[in-house]
Amino acid sequence: MTGLALFDLDDTLIDREAAFSLWLTEFVDEFNLPSDALAIISRIDMNGYASRNLFFQEIKEMFDIDETIEELLARYFAEYPSFFEADAETIRALRRLRALDWKIAVVTNGPPTQMKKLEVANLLDEVDAVCISEVLGVGKPQAGIFEEAARQCGRPLSGWMIGDSASYDIVGGHLVGLRTIWMHHDRSWDSLELSPDAVAASISEAVNIILA
């Protein structure tokens, strides 16, 4: 049986936490910030969910950085995506799916620079479509982004959604009738309203579930 597999990007196909840590270390060194800045800025980041404008506004004010918010944002969006990579096991797992005629799409919330992450991580040739919320004007958990991914893949909206976010990936997938796999990252599922169809620790494990 073949079908459609939709994957989240950050902390699903690529390790957002590791990339942010590398970027942050360089940022702190470049601006000669105090040793506790790493922990403070990590908290402000809120695992990537904090608005980047507010994120840099708070950092600028807290550490008295001379650059403007616009300059900090431009630097961030130019440099940050270069720290991403996809591990070989993830790429092999995606190739297993496509070799069996599955269509794969990346469905991600975020700015257009999400595409640069895919390019740097050498993932663009491993997927059939990329849907980015700020490019399309609609994001997870809304149905439109999932529908567009299926349209670009030329498949019915039937298959799997794989991601680390309960509210965006699992709820969104559930609302459009997809089966779901939650990337647990050593967390426990705590929602009483619904549950993912499966949980996985890696993309390879998720693909094994899909193909089982």
C-alpha positions in Angstrom: 0.0 0.0 0.0 1.3 3.4 -0.9 0.1 6.9 0.0 1.0 10.3 1.3 3.3 11.1 4.2 3.5 14.7 5.5 6.4 15.6 7.8 7.0 18.6 10.0 10.4 20.2 9.7 11.9 21.6 12.9 12.5 18.9 15.5 11.1 16.3 13.2 13.2 16.0 10.0 15.9 18.2 11.4 17.2 19.0 14.9 16.1 22.5 15.7 17.5 22.5 19.2 21.0 21.5 18.1 21.0 24.1 15.3 19.8 26.9 17.6 22.5 26.0 20.2 25.2 26.3 17.6 23.9 29.6 16.3 23.4 30.9 19.8 27.0 30.0 20.8 28.4 32.0 17.9 26.0 34.9 18.6 27.0 35.2 22.3 30.7 35.0 21.3 30.4 37.6 18.6 28.7 40.1 20.8 30.9 39.3 23.8 27.8 38.6 26.0 28.2 37.3 29.6 28.4 33.6 30.3 24.8 33.4 31.6 23.5 34.8 28.3 23.2 31.3 26.7 20.7 30.1 29.3 18.8 33.5 29.3 18.4 33.7 25.6 17.4 30.0 25.4 14.5 30.8 27.7 13.5 33.8 25.7 13.5 31.7 22.6 10.7 29.5 23.9 11.9 26.6 21.7 11.4 28.7 18.6 7.8 29.8 19.4 8.6 33.3 20.4 8.1 36.0 17.8 11.5 36.8 16.3 10.8 40.5 16.5 10.0 40.2 20.2 12.9 37.8 20.7 15.5 40.2 19.4 13.9 43.2 21.0 14.2 41.6 24.4 17.8 40.5 23.8 18.7 43.9 22.5 17.3 45.7 25.6 18.6 43.1 28.1 22.2 43.1 26.8 22.4 46.6 25.4 23.3 45.5 21.9 24.0 48.4 19.5 22.6 46.8 16.3 19.0 47.6 15.4 16.2 45.0 15.5 16.2 45.0 11.7 19.9 44.3 11.5 19.7 41.5 14.1 16.8 40.0 12.2 18.6 40.2 8.9 21.7 38.6 10.4 19.6 35.8 12.0 17.7 34.8 8.9 20.8 34.9 6.8 23.0 32.8 9.2 20.8 30.6 11.3 19.5 28.2 8.6 23.1 27.3 7.8 23.4 25.4 11.1 20.9 22.7 10.1 21.6 19.2 8.9 19.7 16.0 8.4 21.3 12.8 9.6 22.0 9.9 7.2 19.4 7.6 8.9 16.6 10.2 8.3 17.5 10.4 4.6 17.6 6.6 4.2 14.2 6.4 5.8 12.7 8.9 3.4 14.2 7.1 0.5 12.7 3.8 1.7 9.2 5.4 1.5 9.7 7.0 -1.9 11.2 3.8 -3.3 7.8 2.2 -2.5 6.0 5.0 -4.4 5.0 7.0 -1.3 4.8 10.8 -1.8 6.5 12.9 0.8 5.8 16.6 1.7 7.2 18.9 4.3 4.5 20.8 6.0 5.9 23.5 8.2 4.9 26.7 10.0 7.4 29.5 9.6 9.0 32.1 7.3 10.2 31.5 3.7 13.7 30.9 5.1 12.5 27.4 6.1 13.3 26.5 2.5 17.0 27.4 3.1 17.1 25.0 6.0 15.9 22.2 3.6 18.6 23.2 1.1 21.4 23.3 3.6 20.3 19.9 5.1 20.2 18.4 1.6 16.5 17.4 2.0 15.0 19.1 -1.1 15.8 16.2 -3.3 14.3 13.8 -0.8 10.8 15.2 -0.8 8.1 15.8 -3.4 6.6 19.1 -2.1 7.3 21.8 0.5 4.5 23.8 2.1 5.5 26.8 4.3 2.9 28.7 6.2 4.1 32.2 5.6 4.5 31.5 1.9 1.0 30.0 1.5 -0.8 32.3 3.9 -2.2 29.4 5.9 -0.5 27.2 8.5 -1.0 24.2 10.7 -3.4 23.2 12.2 -5.6 24.7 9.5 -6.8 22.3 6.8 -5.5 24.5 3.9 -1.8 23.7 4.3 -2.5 19.9 4.4 -4.8 20.2 1.4 -2.1 22.1 -0.5 0.5 19.5 0.3 -1.7 16.7 -1.0 -2.4 18.7 -4.2 1.3 19.3 -4.9 2.0 15.6 -4.4 -0.9 14.7 -6.7 -2.4 12.4 -4.1 -5.7 12.4 -2.1 -5.4 13.8 1.4 -5.1 10.4 3.0 -2.1 9.0 4.8 0.1 10.2 7.7 1.2 13.4 9.5 4.4 13.1 11.4 5.6 15.8 13.8 6.6 16.9 17.3 3.9 19.4 18.0 0.7 18.1 19.6 -1.4 21.2 18.8 -0.1 21.8 15.2 0.9 18.4 13.9 -1.2 15.9 15.7 -4.4 18.0 16.1 -4.0 19.4 12.6 -3.5 15.9 11.1 -6.4 14.5 13.0 -8.8 17.3 11.9 -8.2 16.5 8.2 -8.5 12.7 8.7 -4.8 11.8 8.6 -3.3 9.2 10.8 -0.6 10.7 13.1 2.8 9.9 14.5 4.1 12.1 17.4 7.8 12.5 17.7 8.0 12.3 21.4 11.5 13.5 22.2 11.3 11.8 25.6 8.1 13.6 26.5 4.8 12.1 27.7 1.6 12.7 25.8 -0.7 14.7 28.2 -3.7 15.6 26.1 -7.0 13.9 27.2 -8.9 15.1 24.1 -7.1 12.9 21.5 -4.0 10.8 21.1 -1.7 10.2 18.1 -2.0 6.9 16.3 1.6 6.1 17.2 4.7 7.7 18.8 8.3 7.5 17.5 11.7 8.5 18.6 13.2 8.9 15.1 12.1 9.3 11.5 13.4 5.7 10.8 11.0 4.4 13.5 8.2 6.5 12.1 8.7 5.1 8.6 8.7 1.5 10.1 5.3 2.3 11.6 4.0 3.7 8.3 5.1 0.6 6.4 4.1 -2.0 9.0 
